[in-house]
């Protein structure tokens, strides 16, 4: 960004093609920026919802903090997320082989890809 290119040697067709590529790039960047903004807002809303639920006495001992489904011994055991430390059900988490533990869906989204 900020560099100036000398495009005077291009034909009209080549200059038009370059312009279309730049416009397409700007459109894609704006779309990605909007997507990331929406994701950040979703994660913030999820965090505040979890904060409210966790303040309810012993809620998270009996129900998943993400989907509110009750834990059962055999069919839906609770698992603790490595990052947020909340208890989550098997539907709302994935196992991280690298970290050797469970990550809830919100924390998984919040992590940067490696």
BATOR-312835 format. One record per atom (N, C-alpha, C): residue in three letters; x, y, z. Coordinates in steps of 0.05 Angstrom, whole numbers. Atoms other than C-alpha are relative to their C-alpha. Example, Ala and Ser with C-alpha at 12.3 -4.5 7.8 and 13.67 -1.06 7.14 Angstrom:
2
    r       u       v       w
  ALA      18     -24       0
  ALA     246     -90     156
  ALA      18      24       0
  SER     -16     -24      -1
  SER     273     -21     143
  SER     -15      22      14
***
This chain:
114
    r       u       v       w
  UNK      17     -23       0
  UNK       0       0       0
  UNK      18      25       0
  UNK     -14     -25      -1
  UNK      22      71     -12
  UNK      21       2     -23
  UNK     -20      -2      22
  UNK      69      53     -70
  UNK     -15       9     -25
  UNK      12      -9      25
  UNK      56      87    -137
  UNK      13     -16     -22
  UNK     -10      15      23
  UNK      62      46    -200
  UNK      -4      16     -25
  UNK       2     -13      25
  UNK      75      73    -268
  UNK     -15     -18     -19
  UNK      17      16      18
  UNK      19      46    -311
  UNK      -3      12     -28
  UNK       2     -14      26
  UNK      31      92    -370
  UNK       7     -17     -24
  UNK      -8      17      22
  UNK      61      37    -411
  UNK     -21     -22      -7
  UNK      20      21       5
  UNK      -2      -6    -409
  UNK     -20       9     -22
  UNK      22      -6      19
  UNK     -54     -10    -464
  UNK     -25       5      15
  UNK      26      -5     -13
  UNK    -125      10    -449
  UNK     -12     -26      11
  UNK      11      25     -10
  UNK    -146     -63    -443
  UNK      15     -10      25
  UNK     -16       9     -24
  UNK     -89     -79    -395
  UNK      -6      17      24
  UNK       7     -18     -22
  UNK    -104     -18    -353
  UNK     -27      -6      12
  UNK      27       7      -9
  UNK    -178     -38    -350
  UNK       1     -26      16
  UNK      -3      25     -14
  UNK    -158    -108    -329
  UNK      12       4      28
  UNK     -13      -6     -26
  UNK    -113     -82    -274
  UNK     -20      14      19
  UNK      20     -14     -16
  UNK    -169     -36    -250
  UNK     -21     -20      11
  UNK      19      20      -9
  UNK    -218     -95    -247
  UNK      12     -17      22
  UNK     -13      17     -20
  UNK    -168    -137    -207
  UNK       2      16      26
  UNK      -2     -16     -25
  UNK    -157     -80    -157
  UNK     -27       4      13
  UNK      27      -3     -11
  UNK    -232     -68    -150
  UNK      -9     -26      13
  UNK       8      26     -11
  UNK    -244    -143    -139
  UNK      15      -5      27
  UNK     -15       3     -25
  UNK    -188    -144     -86
  UNK     -12      17      22
  UNK      11     -18     -20
  UNK    -218     -84     -50
  UNK     -27     -11      10
  UNK      26      11      -8
  UNK    -287    -117     -50
  UNK       4     -24      18
  UNK      -6      24     -17
  UNK    -258    -182     -22
  UNK      10       8      28
  UNK     -11     -10     -25
  UNK    -220    -144      32
  UNK     -22      11      18
  UNK      22     -11     -15
  UNK    -283    -107      53
  UNK     -18     -22      10
  UNK      17      23      -8
  UNK    -323    -172      55
  UNK      13     -15      23
  UNK     -14      14     -21
  UNK    -270    -205      98
  UNK       0      16      26
  UNK       0     -18     -23
  UNK    -267    -145     144
  UNK     -28      -1      14
  UNK      27       2     -11
  UNK    -343    -149     153
  UNK      -4     -27      14
  UNK       3      27     -12
  UNK    -340    -224     167
  UNK      14      -1      27
  UNK     -14       0     -25
  UNK    -287    -214     220
  UNK     -13      17      21
  UNK      14     -17     -19
  UNK    -326    -158     252
  UNK     -24     -14      12
  UNK      23      15      -9
  UNK    -388    -201     256
  UNK       8     -22      19
  UNK      -9      21     -17
  UNK    -348    -258     286
  UNK       9      11      28
  UNK      -8     -12     -25
  UNK    -318    -212     339
  UNK     -24       7      17
  UNK      24      -7     -14
  UNK    -387    -188     357
  UNK     -14     -24      12
  UNK      12      25      -9
  UNK    -414    -259     362
  UNK      15     -11      25
  UNK     -16      10     -22
  UNK    -357    -279     408
  UNK      -4      18      25
  UNK       5     -17     -23
  UNK    -368    -218     452
  UNK     -27      -5      12
  UNK      27       7     -10
  UNK    -442    -234     458
  UNK       0     -26      14
  UNK      -2      26     -13
  UNK    -426    -306     474
  UNK      13       2      27
  UNK     -15      -4     -25
  UNK    -377    -284     527
  UNK     -18      12      22
  UNK      17     -13     -20
  UNK    -428    -239     562
  UNK     -22     -19       8
  UNK      21      20      -6
  UNK    -482    -293     558
  UNK      11     -20      20
  UNK     -12      20     -17
  UNK    -435    -343     590
  UNK       6      12      28
  UNK      -6     -13     -26
  UNK    -415    -293     644
  UNK     -25       1      17
  UNK      25      -2     -15
  UNK    -488    -283     663
  UNK      -8     -28      10
  UNK       8      27      -7
  UNK    -503    -358     663
  UNK      18     -12      22
  UNK     -18      12     -20
  UNK    -441    -375     704
  UNK      -5      12      28
  UNK       6     -12     -26
  UNK    -464    -328     759
  UNK     -25     -13      14
  UNK      22      15     -12
  UNK    -526    -371     769
  UNK      12     -23      16
  UNK     -12      20     -18
  UNK    -510    -416     827
  UNK       0     -28     -12
  UNK      -5      27       9
  UNK    -482    -482     802
  UNK     -13      -7     -27
  UNK      11       6      27
  UNK    -513    -475     732
  UNK      18     -17     -17
  UNK     -18      14      18
  UNK    -451    -498     696
  UNK       9     -27      10
  UNK      -6      27      -9
  UNK    -443    -559     740
  UNK     -20     -20     -12
  UNK      22      18      10
  UNK    -508    -587     711
  UNK      -7       4     -29
  UNK       8      -6      28
  UNK    -515    -554     642
  UNK      24      12     -15
  UNK     -20     -11      18
  UNK    -471    -537     583
  UNK      -2      31      -1
  UNK       0     -29       0
  UNK    -451    -463     585
  UNK      -6      11     -28
  UNK       4      -9      28
  UNK    -456    -459     508
  UNK     -29      -5     -10
  UNK      26       7      11
  UNK    -522    -494     491
  UNK     -21      -5      22
  UNK      18       3     -23
  UNK    -553    -502     561
  UNK     -12     -28       2
  UNK      11      27      -3
  UNK    -566    -577     551
  UNK      11     -13      26
  UNK      -9      12     -25
  UNK    -562    -618     615
  UNK      21     -22      -4
  UNK     -20      21       2
  UNK    -503    -663     628
  UNK     -12     -26      11
  UNK       8      26     -10
  UNK    -516    -738     636
  UNK      26     -17       1
  UNK     -24      16      -5
  UNK    -466    -789     660
  UNK      10     -15     -25
  UNK      -9      16      23
  UNK    -464    -834     598
  UNK      -3      14     -27
  UNK       6     -10      27
  UNK    -495    -797     539
  UNK      10      28      -5
  UNK     -10     -28       4
  UNK    -473    -725     550
  UNK      17       9      23
  UNK     -17      -8     -23
  UNK    -416    -720     600
  UNK      11      28      -4
  UNK     -11     -27       2
  UNK    -387    -652     616
  UNK      30      -2      -4
  UNK     -28      -2       6
  UNK    -319    -632     592
  UNK       8      29       6
  UNK      -8     -28      -6
  UNK    -279    -571     615
  UNK      17      11     -22
  UNK     -15     -14      21
  UNK    -253    -523     562
  UNK      27       9      12
  UNK     -27      -8      -9
  UNK    -178    -510     567
  UNK       2      30       2
  UNK      -4     -29       0
  UNK    -185    -436     552
  UNK     -18      15      20
  UNK      18     -15     -17
  UNK    -248    -410     587
  UNK      -6     -14      26
  UNK       4      16     -24
  UNK    -252    -465     640
  UNK     -30      -6       6
  UNK      28       7      -4
  UNK    -328    -472     631
  UNK      -4     -29      -8
  UNK       7      27       8
  UNK    -360    -541     627
  UNK     -18       1     -24
  UNK      15       1      25
  UNK    -387    -558     559
  UNK      -8     -29      -7
  UNK       8      27       8
  UNK    -423    -617     527
  UNK      16      -9     -24
  UNK     -16      11      22
  UNK    -394    -662     473
  UNK      -7      13     -27
  UNK       8     -13      25
  UNK    -433    -625     419
  UNK      14      27      -3
  UNK     -10     -27       1
  UNK    -403    -558     437
  UNK      30       2       4
  UNK     -30      -1      -3
  UNK    -329    -577     440
  UNK      13     -19     -20
  UNK     -17      17      16
  UNK    -273    -609     401
  UNK      26      -6      16
  UNK     -24       7     -14
  UNK    -211    -645     425
  UNK      24      12     -15
  UNK     -24     -11      11
  UNK    -145    -609     413
  UNK      23     -20       6
  UNK     -22      19      -3
  UNK     -90    -661     401
  UNK      25      15       9
  UNK     -24     -15      -6
  UNK     -36    -607     406
  UNK       0       7      30
  UNK       2      -9     -28
  UNK     -61    -582     474
  UNK      -8     -23      19
  UNK       9      24     -16
  UNK     -86    -651     497
  UNK     -23       7      18
  UNK      23      -7     -16
  UNK    -153    -625     520
  UNK     -23      10     -17
  UNK      24      -8      13
  UNK    -222    -600     502
  UNK      -1      31      -3
  UNK       5     -28       5
  UNK    -238    -532     471
  UNK     -29       4      -8
  UNK      27      -5       8
  UNK    -308    -504     468
  UNK      -1      14     -27
  UNK       2     -11      27
  UNK    -334    -479     402
  UNK       7      30      -1
  UNK      -6     -29      -1
  UNK    -328    -405     422
  UNK      30       4       2
  UNK     -28      -3      -3
  UNK    -256    -412     444
  UNK      15     -10     -24
  UNK     -12      10      25
  UNK    -239    -452     382
  UNK      -1      21     -21
  UNK       3     -21      20
  UNK    -266    -396     339
  UNK      19      24       6
  UNK     -16     -22      -8
  UNK    -228    -345     379
  UNK      30      -4      -3
  UNK     -29       5       3
  UNK    -160    -378     370
  UNK       8       6     -29
  UNK     -11      -5      27
  UNK    -116    -358     312
  UNK       9     -26     -12
  UNK     -10      24      13
  UNK    -102    -412     261
  UNK      30      -2       0
  UNK     -29       3      -1
  UNK     -32    -441     264
  UNK      11      -4     -27
***
